[in-house]
Amino acid sequence: MITSFLLISFSVLAILAAIMVVLSKNTVHSVFFLILVFFSATALLILLQVDYLAMVLLVVYVGAIAVLFLFVVMLLNLKISELQENFYRYLPLSGFLFIVFLLEVFALLKAEFSGFSSTTPSYYSWIDVQFDYTSTLNKLSVLIYNYYFFLFILCGLLLLVAMVGAIVLTVFQSFFVKKQDIIIQLQRDVKKTVVVL
């Protein structure tokens, strides 16, 4: 009962946040609503006991892609009036595509659930499902840290080398690249710098 209530709550929250991603006038707020969509999807995956995919979704999408979107949106400095003009211009096309998408989803759901009725045979009747209640993360951690620990450490070292390389390139560029000092340039005397032959 509690699980079904949480599933419905997080599903509704994800749908509302996804709608607010499109309807929000501020692009930074849209990115924050997108992060809320990712968190709701993560909670849904955890409730469905797919914890590895939930962790990957949280780390990759929220930790990397949503932050990248946020940086790009903050650097672009978009004007709200231009976004509103584009929104009203493409509203009929997006509404049509949304209706087509909903019809496809309902057709797929109808075909999927009709397979579980008593009159028609199930699509999955040939699969012998045996449930294992050990979590996926537990199995994955035992596999990585017991059998593939050398490769795991090697991947960590590769990431460390990449990070140190990026830092070294940045530091060397700041030391060895010639820079303009505008104050010194403005203080120079024209008679001393320009030589007329």
VEXVEX-691592 format. One record per atom (N, C-alpha, C): residue number from 1; residue in three letters; x, y, z. Coordinates in steps of 0.05 Angstrom, whole numbers, plus 5000, padded with zeros to 4 digits. Layout:
# VEXVEX-691592
   lokol   timi     xx     yy     zz
     NUM    ALA      X      Y      Z
...
***
This chain:
# VEXVEX-691592
   lokol   timi     xx     yy     zz
       1    MET   5017   4976   5000
       1    MET   5000   5000   5000
       1    MET   5017   5025   5000
       2    ILE   5038   5026   5017
       2    ILE   5055   5049   5018
       2    ILE   5072   5051   4993
       3    THR   5080   5028   4982
       3    THR   5097   5028   4958
       3    THR   5081   5038   4934
       4    SER   5056   5030   4932
       4    SER   5039   5040   4910
       4    SER   5034   5070   4913
       5    PHE   5030   5079   4937
       5    PHE   5026   5108   4942
       5    PHE   5051   5124   4934
       6    LEU   5074   5113   4941
       6    LEU   5099   5127   4934
       6    LEU   5104   5126   4904
       7    LEU   5097   5104   4891
       7    LEU   5100   5102   4862
       7    LEU   5082   5123   4848
       8    ILE   5057   5125   4857
       8    ILE   5039   5145   4845
       8    ILE   5049   5173   4851
       9    SER   5058   5178   4875
       9    SER   5067   5205   4883
       9    SER   5091   5214   4866
      10    PHE   5111   5196   4864
      10    PHE   5135   5204   4849
      10    PHE   5129   5205   4819
      11    SER   5110   5189   4809
      11    SER   5103   5191   4781
      11    SER   5089   5218   4775
      12    VAL   5071   5226   4792
      12    VAL   5058   5252   4789
      12    VAL   5078   5275   4791
      13    LEU   5096   5272   4810
      13    LEU   5117   5293   4813
      13    LEU   5134   5295   4789
      14    ALA   5142   5272   4777
      14    ALA   5158   5272   4753
      14    ALA   5144   5285   4729
      15    ILE   5118   5278   4727
      15    ILE   5102   5290   4704
      15    ILE   5099   5320   4708
      16    LEU   5093   5329   4732
      16    LEU   5089   5358   4737
      16    LEU   5116   5373   4733
      17    ALA   5138   5361   4742
      17    ALA   5164   5374   4738
      17    ALA   5171   5375   4709
      18    ALA   5164   5354   4694
      18    ALA   5170   5354   4665
      18    ALA   5154   5375   4650
      19    ILE   5129   5379   4659
      19    ILE   5113   5400   4647
      19    ILE   5124   5428   4654
      20    MET   5134   5431   4678
      20    MET   5146   5456   4686
      20    MET   5173   5461   4672
      21    VAL   5186   5440   4664
      21    VAL   5211   5444   4648
      21    VAL   5204   5460   4622
      22    VAL   5182   5453   4610
      22    VAL   5174   5465   4585
      22    VAL   5161   5492   4589
      23    LEU   5145   5495   4610
      23    LEU   5129   5519   4613
      23    LEU   5143   5541   4629
      24    SER   5165   5535   4642
      24    SER   5178   5555   4659
      24    SER   5191   5577   4641
      25    LYS   5187   5602   4649
      25    LYS   5197   5624   4633
      25    LYS   5227   5629   4638
      26    ASN   5237   5622   4661
      26    ASN   5265   5624   4667
      26    ASN   5279   5598   4660
      27    THR   5300   5600   4644
      27    THR   5314   5576   4635
      27    THR   5329   5562   4658
      28    VAL   5339   5577   4677
      28    VAL   5352   5565   4700
      28    VAL   5332   5549   4717
      29    HIS   5308   5560   4720
      29    HIS   5287   5544   4734
      29    HIS   5280   5519   4719
      30    SER   5281   5520   4692
      30    SER   5275   5497   4676
      30    SER   5296   5475   4681
      31    VAL   5321   5482   4684
      31    VAL   5342   5463   4690
      31    VAL   5337   5451   4718
      32    PHE   5329   5468   4737
      32    PHE   5323   5457   4764
      32    PHE   5300   5438   4764
      33    PHE   5279   5444   4748
      33    PHE   5257   5425   4746
      33    PHE   5266   5399   4732
      34    LEU   5285   5401   4713
      34    LEU   5296   5377   4700
      34    LEU   5310   5360   4721
      35    ILE   5325   5373   4739
      35    ILE   5338   5358   4760
      35    ILE   5318   5344   4778
      36    LEU   5295   5358   4783
      36    LEU   5274   5345   4799
      36    LEU   5261   5321   4784
      37    VAL   5260   5323   4758
      37    VAL   5250   5300   4742
      37    VAL   5269   5276   4745
      38    PHE   5295   5282   4744
      38    PHE   5315   5260   4748
      38    PHE   5313   5248   4776
      39    PHE   5310   5265   4796
      39    PHE   5307   5254   4823
      39    PHE   5282   5237   4826
      40    SER   5260   5246   4814
      40    SER   5235   5230   4815
      40    SER   5239   5203   4801
      41    ALA   5252   5203   4778
      41    ALA   5257   5178   4764
      41    ALA   5275   5160   4779
      42    THR   5295   5172   4793
      42    THR   5312   5156   4811
      42    THR   5296   5143   4833
      43    ALA   5278   5158   4845
      43    ALA   5262   5147   4867
      43    ALA   5244   5125   4856
      44    LEU   5233   5128   4832
      44    LEU   5217   5107   4820
      44    LEU   5233   5082   4815
      45    LEU   5258   5085   4806
      45    LEU   5275   5061   4801
      45    LEU   5282   5048   4827
      46    ILE   5287   5063   4848
      46    ILE   5293   5051   4874
      46    ILE   5268   5035   4885
      47    LEU   5244   5047   4881
      47    LEU   5220   5033   4890
      47    LEU   5216   5007   4874
      48    LEU   5224   5007   4849
      48    LEU   5222   4983   4832
      48    LEU   5245   4964   4835
      49    GLN   5263   4970   4855
      49    GLN   5286   4953   4862
      49    GLN   5305   4950   4839
      50    VAL   5309   4972   4823
      50    VAL   5329   4973   4803
      50    VAL   5349   4993   4812
      51    ASP   5364   4986   4833
      51    ASP   5380   5006   4846
      51    ASP   5405   5014   4831
      52    TYR   5416   4996   4814
      52    TYR   5439   5003   4799
      52    TYR   5433   5025   4778
      53    LEU   5411   5021   4764
      53    LEU   5402   5041   4744
      53    LEU   5396   5068   4758
      54    ALA   5384   5066   4782
      54    ALA   5378   5091   4797
      54    ALA   5404   5105   4804
      55    MET   5424   5091   4812
      55    MET   5450   5104   4819
      55    MET   5463   5116   4794
      56    VAL   5462   5101   4772
      56    VAL   5474   5111   4747
      56    VAL   5459   5136   4738
      57    LEU   5433   5136   4739
      57    LEU   5417   5159   4731
      57    LEU   5423   5183   4748
      58    LEU   5426   5179   4774
      58    LEU   5432   5201   4792
      58    LEU   5460   5212   4788
      59    VAL   5480   5195   4785
      59    VAL   5507   5204   4782
      59    VAL   5512   5217   4754
      60    VAL   5503   5203   4733
      60    VAL   5509   5213   4706
      60    VAL   5492   5237   4699
      61    TYR   5465   5234   4702
      61    TYR   5448   5255   4692
      61    TYR   5447   5280   4711
      62    VAL   5444   5275   4737
      62    VAL   5443   5298   4755
      62    VAL   5472   5309   4759
      63    GLY   5491   5291   4763
      63    GLY   5518   5300   4769
      63    GLY   5533   5312   4746
      64    ALA   5527   5304   4722
      64    ALA   5542   5313   4699
      64    ALA   5526   5329   4679
      65    ILE   5505   5316   4669
      65    ILE   5490   5328   4646
      65    ILE   5474   5352   4655
      66    ALA   5460   5350   4678
      66    ALA   5444   5373   4687
      66    ALA   5461   5397   4695
      67    VAL   5484   5391   4707
      67    VAL   5503   5413   4714
      67    VAL   5514   5426   4688
      68    LEU   5519   5410   4668
      68    LEU   5528   5421   4642
      68    LEU   5507   5438   4630
      69    PHE   5482   5429   4630
      69    PHE   5459   5445   4620
      69    PHE   5458   5471   4635
      70    LEU   5461   5470   4662
      70    LEU   5460   5495   4678
      70    LEU   5482   5515   4670
      71    PHE   5506   5505   4666
      71    PHE   5528   5522   4658
      71    PHE   5522   5534   4630
      72    VAL   5513   5518   4612
      72    VAL   5507   5528   4585
      72    VAL   5485   5549   4585
      73    VAL   5464   5544   4600
      73    VAL   5442   5563   4602
      73    VAL   5451   5589   4615
      74    MET   5468   5588   4635
      74    MET   5478   5612   4648
      74    MET   5497   5627   4630
      75    LEU   5512   5614   4613
      75    LEU   5530   5627   4595
      75    LEU   5516   5639   4570
      76    LEU   5494   5628   4562
      76    LEU   5481   5638   4538
      76    LEU   5467   5664   4542
      77    ASN   5457   5670   4566
      77    ASN   5443   5696   4572
      77    ASN   5420   5700   4553
      78    LEU   5401   5681   4553
      78    LEU   5378   5682   4535
      78    LEU   5358   5703   4544
      79    LYS   5344   5715   4525
      79    LYS   5324   5734   4531
      79    LYS   5297   5721   4533
      80    ILE   5281   5728   4553
      80    ILE   5255   5714   4558
      80    ILE   5236   5721   4535
      81    SER   5237   5745   4524
      81    SER   5218   5753   4503
      81    SER   5222   5735   4478
      82    GLU   5247   5730   4471
      82    GLU   5252   5712   4448
      82    GLU   5242   5684   4453
      83    LEU   5245   5675   4478
      83    LEU   5236   5648   4484
      83    LEU   5205   5646   4482
      84    GLN   5191   5667   4491
      84    GLN   5162   5667   4490
      84    GLN   5153   5668   4461
      85    GLU   5166   5683   4444
      85    GLU   5159   5684   4415
      85    GLU   5162   5656   4403
      86    ASN   5185   5643   4408
      86    ASN   5189   5617   4397
      86    ASN   5169   5597   4409
      87    PHE   5162   5600   4434
      87    PHE   5142   5582   4447
      87    PHE   5115   5583   4432
      88    TYR   5105   5607   4428
      88    TYR   5079   5610   4415
      88    TYR   5080   5603   4385
      89    ARG   5104   5606   4373
      89    ARG   5106   5599   4345
      89    ARG   5105   5569   4340
      90    TYR   5117   5554   4358
      90    TYR   5118   5525   4354
      90    TYR   5097   5510   4371
      91    LEU   5078   5524   4383
      91    LEU   5058   5511   4400
      91    LEU   5040   5492   4384
      92    PRO   5030   5498   4361
      92    PRO   5013   5479   4347
      92    PRO   5028   5453   4339
      93    LEU   5052   5456   4329
      93    LEU   5068   5432   4322
      93    LEU   5074   5415   4346
      94    SER   5082   5428   4368
      94    SER   5088   5412   4392
      94    SER   5063   5399   4404
      95    GLY   5040   5413   4402
      95    GLY   5015   5400   4412
      95    GLY   5008   5376   4395
      96    PHE   5011   5378   4369
      96    PHE   5006   5355   4352
      96    PHE   5024   5331   4358
      97    LEU   5050   5337   4361
      97    LEU   5069   5316   4368
      97    LEU   5063   5304   4395
      98    PHE   5054   5320   4414
      98    PHE   5047   5310   4440
      98    PHE   5023   5291   4439
      99    ILE   5003   5298   4423
      99    ILE   4980   5280   4420
      99    ILE   4988   5254   4406
     100    VAL   5005   5255   4386
     100    VAL   5014   5231   4373
     100    VAL   5030   5213   4392
     101    PHE   5047   5226   4409
     101    PHE   5062   5211   4429
     101    PHE   5043   5197   4449
     102    LEU   5023   5212   4458
     102    LEU   5004   5200   4477
     102    LEU   4989   5176   4465
     103    LEU   4981   5179   4440
     103    LEU   4967   5157   4427
     103    LEU   4985   5132   4424
     104    GLU   5010   5136   4418
     104    GLU   5029   5114   4416
     104    GLU   5033   5101   4443
     105    VAL   5035   5117   4464
     105    VAL   5039   5106   4491
     105    VAL   5015   5089   4499
     106    PHE   4991   5100   4494
     106    PHE   4966   5085   4502
     106    PHE   4963   5060   4485
     107    ALA   4971   5060   4460
     107    ALA   4970   5036   4443
     107    ALA   4989   5015   4453
     108    LEU   5013   5023   4461
     108    LEU   5033   5004   4472
     108    LEU   5023   4993   4499
     109    LEU   5012   5010   4516
     109    LEU   5002   5000   4541
     109    LEU   4978   4981   4538
     110    LYS   4961   4987   4519
     110    LYS   4938   4969   4514
     110    LYS   4948   4942   4503
     111    ALA   4968   4942   4485
     111    ALA   4978   4917   4475
     111    ALA   4993   4901   4496
     112    GLU   5007   4916   4514
     112    GLU   5023   4902   4535
     112    GLU   5004   4889   4556
     113    PHE   4984   4904   4565
     113    PHE   4967   4893   4586
     113    PHE   4946   4874   4575
     114    SER   4941   4874   4549
     114    SER   4923   4854   4538
     114    SER   4936   4827   4537
     115    GLY   4962   4826   4538
     115    GLY   4977   4801   4538
     115    GLY   4974   4786   4565
     116    PHE   4967   4801   4586
     116    PHE   4964   4788   4612
     116    PHE   4936   4780   4619
     117    SER   4917   4783   4600
     117    SER   4890   4775   4606
     117    SER   4887   4744   4605
     118    SER   4865   4735   4615
     118    SER   4862   4706   4617
     118    SER   4855   4693   4590
     119    THR   4844   4708   4572
     119    THR   4836   4697   4546
     119    THR   4859   4693   4527
     120    THR   4878   4712   4527
     120    THR   4900   4711   4509
     120    THR   4925   4702   4524
     121    PRO   4943   4687   4511
     121    PRO   4967   4679   4525
     121    PRO   4986   4702   4529
     122    SER   5001   4701   4550
     122    SER   5020   4722   4557
     122    SER   5044   4721   4539
     123    TYR   5055   4745   4535
     123    TYR   5080   4747   4519
     123    TYR   5103   4735   4535
     124    TYR   5101   4735   4561
     124    TYR   5123   4727   4578
     124    TYR   5118   4700   4591
     125    SER   5100   4683   4579
     125    SER   5094   4658   4592
     125    SER   5116   4638   4590
     126    TRP   5134   4641   4570
     126    TRP   5156   4622   4567
     126    TRP   5180   4628   4585
     127    ILE   5180   4651   4598
     127    ILE   5202   4658   4615
     127    ILE   5197   4647   4643
     128    ASP   5216   4632   4654
     128    ASP   5214   4622   4681
     128    ASP   5228   4642   4700
     129    VAL   5212   4658   4713
     129    VAL   5222   4680   4729
     129    VAL   5227   4670   4757
     130    GLN   5251   4673   4767
     130    GLN   5258   4666   4794
     130    GLN   5270   4691   4807
     131    PHE   5257   4700   4828
     131    PHE   5265   4725   4841
     131    PHE   5288   4721   4860
     132    ASP   5307   4739   4858
     132    ASP   5329   4739   4877
     132    ASP   5329   4766   4891
     133    TYR   5327   4765   4917
     133    TYR   5323   4790   4932
     133    TYR   5349   4803   4940
     134    THR   5372   4793   4931
     134    THR   5397   4807   4935
     134    THR   5398   4831   4916
     135    SER   5407   4853   4927
     135    SER   5406   4877   4910
     135    SER   5427   4876   4888
     136    THR   5422   4891   4867
     136    THR   5440   4891   4844
     136    THR   5467   4904   4852
     137    LEU   5465   4925   4868
     137    LEU   5490   4938   4877
     137    LEU   5507   4920   4893
     138    ASN   5494   4903   4910
     138    ASN   5510   4884   4926
     138    ASN   5524   4864   4908
     139    LYS   5510   4853   4889
     139    LYS   5523   4835   4870
     139    LYS   5545   4848   4854
     140    LEU   5540   4872   4845
     140    LEU   5560   4886   4829
     140    LEU   5585   4893   4845
     141    SER   5581   4902   4870
     141    SER   5604   4908   4886
     141    SER   5620   4884   4893
     142    VAL   5607   4861   4899
     142    VAL   5622   4836   4904
     142    VAL   5638   4828   4879
     143    LEU   5625   4831   4856
     143    LEU   5639   4823   4831
     143    LEU   5663   4841   4825
     144    ILE   5659   4868   4829
     144    ILE   5681   4886   4822
     144    ILE   5703   4884   4843
     145    TYR   5697   4884   4868
     145    TYR   5718   4885   4888
     145    TYR   5731   4858   4894
     146    ASN   5719   4836   4886
     146    ASN   5731   4810   4890
     146    ASN   5746   4800   4865
     147    TYR   5734   4804   4842
     147    TYR   5745   4791   4818
     147    TYR   5758   4811   4798
     148    TYR   5748   4835   4797
     148    TYR   5758   4855   4778
     148    TYR   5770   4879   4792
     149    PHE   5782   4876   4815
     149    PHE   5792   4899   4830
     149    PHE   5816   4912   4816
     150    PHE   5832   4896   4801
     150    PHE   5855   4907   4787
     150    PHE   5845   4927   4765
     151    LEU   5825   4918   4750
     151    LEU   5814   4936   4729
     151    LEU   5801   4960   4741
     152    PHE   5788   4957   4764
     152    PHE   5775   4980   4777
     152    PHE   5796   5000   4786
     153    ILE   5818   4991   4798
     153    ILE   5840   5009   4806
     153    ILE   5853   5022   4781
     154    LEU   5855   5007   4760
     154    LEU   5867   5018   4735
     154    LEU   5850   5040   4723
     155    CYS   5823   5036   4724
     155    CYS   5805   5057   4715
     155    CYS   5807   5082   4732
     156    GLY   5810   5078   4758
     156    GLY   5814   5101   4776
     156    GLY   5839   5116   4770
     157    LEU   5861   5101   4764
     157    LEU   5887   5114   4758
     157    LEU   5885   5129   4731
     158    LEU   5870   5118   4712
     158    LEU   5867   5132   4686
     158    LEU   5852   5159   4690
     159    LEU   5831   5158   4707
     159    LEU   5817   5183   4712
     159    LEU   5834   5203   4727
     160    LEU   5851   5193   4746
     160    LEU   5869   5210   4760
     160    LEU   5889   5223   4741
     161    VAL   5900   5208   4723
     161    VAL   5919   5218   4703
     161    VAL   5906   5239   4686
     162    ALA   5881   5234   4677
     162    ALA   5867   5254   4661
     162    ALA   5862   5280   4676
     163    MET   5855   5277   4701
     163    MET   5850   5301   4717
     163    MET   5876   5317   4722
     164    VAL   5898   5303   4728
     164    VAL   5923   5317   4733
     164    VAL   5933   5329   4707
     165    GLY   5929   5316   4684
     165    GLY   5937   5327   4658
     165    GLY   5922   5352   4652
     166    ALA   5896   5353   4657
     166    ALA   5881   5377   4652
     166    ALA   5890   5400   4669
     167    ILE   5896   5394   4695
     167    ILE   5905   5415   4713
     167    ILE   5933   5425   4704
     168    VAL   5951   5407   4697
     168    VAL   5978   5415   4688
     168    VAL   5976   5432   4663
     169    LEU   5959   5424   4644
     169    LEU   5957   5441   4619
     169    LEU   5947   5469   4626
     170    THR   5928   5471   4644
     170    THR   5917   5497   4652
     170    THR   5938   5514   4666
     171    VAL   5953   5501   4684
     171    VAL   5973   5516   4699
     171    VAL   5996   5525   4681
     172    PHE   6005   5508   4662
     172    PHE   6026   5515   4644
     172    PHE   6018   5537   4625
     173    GLN   5993   5537   4617
     173    GLN   5983   5558   4600
     173    GLN   5983   5585   4614
     174    SER   5976   5584   4640
     174    SER   5975   5609   4655
     174    SER   6003   5620   4661
     175    PHE   6024   5602   4662
     175    PHE   6051   5611   4667
     175    PHE   6065   5620   4642
     176    PHE   6063   5606   4620
     176    PHE   6080   5610   4597
     176    PHE   6066   5626   4574
     177    VAL   6041   5632   4577
     177    VAL   6027   5647   4556
     177    VAL   6031   5677   4561
     178    LYS   6038   5692   4540
     178    LYS   6041   5721   4544
     178    LYS   6014   5733   4548
     179    LYS   6012   5751   4567
     179    LYS   5987   5764   4573
     179    LYS   5989   5794   4569
     180    GLN   5967   5807   4563
     180    GLN   5966   5835   4561
     180    GLN   5960   5848   4588
     181    ASP   5976   5868   4595
     181    ASP   5970   5883   4619
     181    ASP   5961   5911   4610
     182    ILE   5935   5916   4612
     182    ILE   5924   5940   4600
     182    ILE   5934   5965   4614
     183    ILE   5938   5964   4640
     183    ILE   5947   5987   4656
     183    ILE   5975   5995   4647
     184    ILE   5993   5976   4643
     184    ILE   6020   5982   4633
     184    ILE   6019   5993   4605
     185    GLN   6002   5982   4588
     185    GLN   6000   5992   4561
     185    GLN   5989   6021   4559
     186    LEU   5970   6027   4577
     186    LEU   5960   6055   4577
     186    LEU   5979   6075   4589
     187    GLN   5997   6066   4606
     187    GLN   6017   6084   4618
     187    GLN   6041   6090   4601
     188    ARG   6044   6075   4579
     188    ARG   6068   6079   4562
     188    ARG   6066   6106   4547
     189    ASP   6089   6117   4542
     189    ASP   6091   6142   4528
     189    ASP   6093   6136   4498
     190    VAL   6077   6151   4482
     190    VAL   6076   6146   4454
     190    VAL   6103   6154   4441
     191    LYS   6116   6175   4451
     191    LYS   6141   6184   4440
     191    LYS   6164   6164   4444
     192    LYS   6162   6148   4465
     192    LYS   6183   6128   4469
     192    LYS   6177   6102   4454
     193    THR   6153   6097   4447
     193    THR   6147   6071   4434
     193    THR   6147   6073   4404
     194    VAL   6138   6096   4393
     194    VAL   6137   6099   4364
     194    VAL   6162   6113   4354
     195    VAL   6176   6100   4336
     195    VAL   6200   6112   4325
     195    VAL   6194   6120   4296
     196    VAL   6198   6145   4289
     196    VAL   6194   6154   4262
     196    VAL   6221   6156   4248
     197    LEU   6224   6142   4226
     197    LEU   6249   6143   4211
     197    LEU   6250   6164   4190
***
